[in-house]
Each structure stands twice: as C-alpha cells, then as structure tokens.
Amino acid sequence: MKEETKQRAVKAFLIFLAAMFVLTFASRAVYAAKLPKVTYTTLKYQKIPHALKFSGNVDAVNKIPVYIPEGLRVTAVKADCGDSVGRSNVIIQLDRRQLSDAIISLENQIELELGSAQTYAPEGQVPVFTLPDLRLIELCVSTGDSVSKGDTLFRLDSDYLSRFTEQLRRDLNADIVSLNELAATGEGSSADALKGVISEKQQIYDEYRRFYESGGTVTAPVSGTVTDVLVSVGGMTMDTAAVLISSSPEISASVEEAKRKLAELKELNDNEGKVCSPEIGVIADINLTEGDITDNSAAFTVSDPADGIVFRAVIPEGDTGYISEGDKVDLSFRNGKIRLENCEVKRIAKPIKGDGRKVVIELNDDRLKAGENGELTITAFSAENYGCIPLSIINEDKGDGYIYRIEETEGFLGKEYVVHRVDINIADQNKNIAGLIDTSLDDTTMIVQTASKELSEGQKVRLS
Amino acid sequence: MKKNMRTLPVYAVFALICAAVIFPVLIAVLLPFRGNDELRATLDPLTGSDGSYSSFGIVAQYPTLDNFRDLLIFTPDFYKVFWNSVLIVVSILVFQLLVAIPSAWAFARFDFRGKKLLFDLYVIFMLVPFQVTMLSDHIILDRLGLLNTRLAVIIPAVFSTFPVFLIYRGFADIPRDIADSARIDGANEWEVLRYIGLPLGRSGILSCVVICFLDMWNMVEQPLAFIQDKALYPLSIYLPMLDMGLGALMLAAAVITLIPAAFVFIIGQDHLEQGIIASALKE
C-alpha cells in the first residue's frame, strides 16, 4: 500500500478519534440535559401530628345570664356583643303595650286558677261541717278567699231551721207522751226502748236548737284560705264537709309560676319595658334581635372581666379524643396578631346544648377582652408510628396514590438512578405528611421528592 | 483463450466464496442506514416464533442517518465503552511491547541453557486457549484484588506469549554481523536493541501491534470473565448486551466499532502481511 494512503489513513484515524472525543462530551451533555433532575427523601418513622383548629370566644369567668319573661316582643336592642356596659344601662327595650296586655292577661289567668279547687294541694285542709238537712241561703266565701277564724262562711235559712227544730221538738214530745202511756200500762220493755230513742232525739234537738239560737251561721274554725266550697245557695246541707279551709295552702306550681311571672312583668312595666344590665361588664352574647319574641333562654349574658377571663370553644364529638384536661394548646386571636402558646386546658365538659365537648382555658393576658373570637390549635399525635413522607410527593392515579422510588443501579456510565412506581396505602395524614402502611419501602429507600420533568416507570433520572 | 476458459470456473468459485464472506459485513454496514420501520421488517422475524424469514433489500427504501444520530448524540453509554476499549487495548499493546520486545530479543540474540525448552514452552502457552487458564487466572486475580478492574484484563494480556513469538521472528532475521559491529563500536546491549534491533525488527513489532490490536479490540471472554461492573465493559461485550429492541442502535454501533479496526488494518496491512509471511517461512 502506498505510504501516502497510509498517512491519510493515519490522519483519518486521528480525526475519527478526535471526533469521538468531542462527541463523548456532546453526547454526555445532551444526555444530562434530557434526564429529569430529581431530589429525594426517605421514609421517616414518626407519629403524625395533627393540628386541629377550633374557633371559640373569650368569656369572663363570671357570667350573668339575663332572662326576660317569655312571649314579649323586642322593639330595640341597644347593645352588641363585646360592648362594655354599666349597671342599669338599657340593653333591650320591650313593647310596652304588649307588656301591659300580658300583665292583664296573666292577672286574669291567676285569678281564674285561684278560684279552682284543683289549684290547691289536698294536704293540710280543714273540713268545715254543719248540721244536715238544712237549706243554705247565703254563701259568704268562695274558693281562694282568705278567711280569719270566726269569719262567716255561709248562712242557713232560719225559717226553715226554725220549722225543722219545731218539728224535732214535736216529735220528741210525742215520744214522751207515748212513753208515759207505756209506763201507765205496765209495758216495761217497750218503754225502755222508747227511752233510748227519746234520749237520742233530745240530743239532736238540742244541737239544732243551739244552732238556731246562734243565728244559723257557720263560721271559719281556723284562719286560712278557702280551698274548696262543697255547697251551693238553695241547696240542702249533708253530713259531708261544706267548706274546706287550709291555714297554709299549697298552690299548684303553675299558679306560682304565673305569679312569679306576673311580678316580673310588673317590674318590667314599672321600668317602662327596659331591660338593663344587672352588673358592670361586657356583653358576652345577645340572643335577641329587634322584632323577636322572647323565649325561655337567656336574652343576653353579661360577663364580669374583673373575675378573670377564659377561652371557651366547643370541639366536635369526633375530635374529642385528641384533647384532655391538662393538655397544652395554642391560641391565636385577632387574625394571629396575638398568639398564646402552651395554654393549659382547665376543664372539658359536655355542653348543655348540642354535641361535642366544651373546652375551657384560663387566660392571663390583659390585651384580650371578653367577647373576642379566637382560634384554638391542638397538636395531637397519631397512636402509631408510621413511615412518613411529605404529602406533596404523592401522585394520584384514579384515586390511588403512588410515589416513585429511586433504584441505584450499575450502568455503563457508572451509578445510574432509575425510578419505579410504588403504589401506597395511606394510614393517616395531616396537611403536610402522610403515614404509609403495608409498603415495601424502608428508611433507606430513596423516594422522589421533586422532579424537573414528568416521570414514568423505569425512567432514568439524575440526582440534583 | 483456452487458459482463460479454464480459469473462469476457478474465479467464479472464489467470487462466490468472497461474496459469502463479504455478505454479513455488507448487511452490517447497510442495515443501519434504514429507518426503524424498515429495520423492523428485517429484524422482527429473527425474534418471532411464526417461522417467517427475515427479508433484506440491498438499497434502503428511505435511507437515513437517524440511527447514527441516536447512537452518537443520544447514547453516551457507547462512548463510555468505546474509550474503555481504547484504554484497555492501548494499555495492553504498550505493556505487551515493553515485555515482549526484550523477551524476543533475548530469544533471538542470546544463547543460554534451556533456551529451546523455554521457547517451546512459550509456543505451547501460546496454543493454550483462554478457557483452560480462565479459572486459574480468576483465582490469581482475586487474590491480587484485581477482579472487576481493567487491570484484570490488561495484566494477563500483557504477559501473552504470542507477541514474543511474533517479534522474535523479526529480530531473528537481523544479521548477527550488524549487531556485532555495533558492539565493536562500543554499543551496549540496550543500545544494540534500541539502534539496531528495533529499526530492523520493525515489521515484526508492527505486525504484532496490528494482530494484537485486532485480537484485543474484539476480545470477549476476558472482560466477561473478570469484569462485572458495566462501567468497565469494553465495546466488544457492549454490543451483545443490547437487546433486539435496540437493534438499530446495535447495527450502528457495530459499524462504528468496525472503524478503528479497519483503520489499524489499513495502516498496518503491509507489516501484517510481512509479519505473517516471515513467521510462516522462517519457522
């Protein structure tokens, strides 16, 4: 072969090697640019913290609820939650006309009820009896009347009483004549029987005669209230009680309630329908607005900050397991401008209304006022330790979560990294991390955290 | 005319043999210039089980350099193994010459006790195939802590007896008078080798370089036996590792792999022939 050809071949070979050398770098640069750059993380075994947030209010320890009798219309509400109020400051104005009507109505109702025997309890009643078979001509009392000892209860017909007594006397005299005749004829046994009858009749006659001589009136044996009248004008007396009197009558609860309500209404009426704050303090809450009809719940509550303030929040039933008395919690107020950390839960109780638990936390911060809204943050941990990964690295495919793990392999270029998809099951999670179960991953597995490009199964990547 | 008629069948037979030899190379060179669809028609039947035969057209329907672009631009693996091959082969050749030239000079120029026996042993070792010494090599390399390194391939090859044999023939042809005259002029043995032996035995050395280059460039068993780390693999075992899915890439890589060997062959062709002829005639 010619030397010139050889030299050309040598030159060409050197050029080939030079080209391969340059292309080596070019190819590596292109390859590196094509590979997705990824960062990775590993499983961290820990309990998952849950930051639970609940809204609540600052309240005074001492709260005074103010009640207004039911059924009254509110014409004006002159304070709002959080307002500082002084004693006798008007909070609510009631409709005065309706208030007057309610008073009249209630008075009538009480009067009616007091006239009913059912209003009184049967215990302690004194029955008033009179002689039977007499006609009543005047009833001086009615149920509910108060009577003093000796007061006339009712009068009987004196003419009728007179005739009835005269009749008794004549019967008695006739029997005496008969007795004398029997004695004269010597019928001793019949005379003895008649003597007994005459003695009995004499006794009855004496009672009626004395009653007649006393004027035919029946008086109260004790002072008290007439709790029942069992006779009527024109009617005949019987052996049973005519009137019942109770020296200390027990009125039924409804009448008592009505009386109490009446007293309250009258007090309100005297105050021109104005409902005032009972103490100096802050309005904690108002449950009425203009036009509302009052009900049996508190119309408003006045807090007294002088006795200290507390934070109250109601935690839903499902979250009550995350908090217990003595736990330390964080509070924030005014959109986070005031933050109180490690506040101790003083008390947990079931609220009067609704579900869940009422949490009370004592506050010692002069900046806070009763009535302010705040947020309670509880940091609770899961019961078990889980292998945790950031929630942001979990991909989703048709509702199933998956991640990419990075496998280190020996390739032609040395250490190479290949990603493989791993389906995961989330046992527990919060806003930042997820705890996995039944996973083949361990704390040495590299898990893709971020990738510069979308990844796919088996793709080579490079670590950034 | 009659003579031409008699030689014509002979030419025809040789032409057929040449065609049979060239055809696989031709396929290897032409296929990478086809697109993926066209290649699939050729390669898929090779892996299919439907009994169909691979078809091949000499001229590509849509000639393309895409496969070479993919290989040379988007496959950095290829360069890694290419330079691995270059490093291994060059290292072997350099150190082989450093070992083989003095050995061959000693066999060619010095008379010492047991020389013939030793040379015969060299020849015998040259004839021993790699598979026979593979296990013992493996044990020794393991004890030396050289397994899974490039040295595991380089060191056994450096002490190969074949280069000694090839170079020995070149040195043996040098007339003794020339070397003696140099000694008379005051040259020591290293100077005789440097100024007389190397220039005059150049053809043997170069033929050794060419033959050994081609041998080492294509060696498969040694790296396969002693290297596990892919990053250390030479080109010769990179190609078989590409699966049929990367057939286009494999064909392009085969062509590129052929280029250095072709250059070395072209450059050293004369010396290669001389070396082979010398070895054949003198022995």
Interface residues (C-beta under 8 A of the other chain):
Chain A: M1 T5 K6 A9 V10 A12 F13 F16 L17 M20 L23 T24 A26 S27 R28 V30 Y31 K34 E410 G411 F412 L413 G414
Chain B: L72 I73 F74 T75 P76 D77 F78 Y79 K80 V81 F82 W83 V86 D229 K230 A231 Y233 Y238 I259 P260 F263 V264 I266 I267 Q269 D270
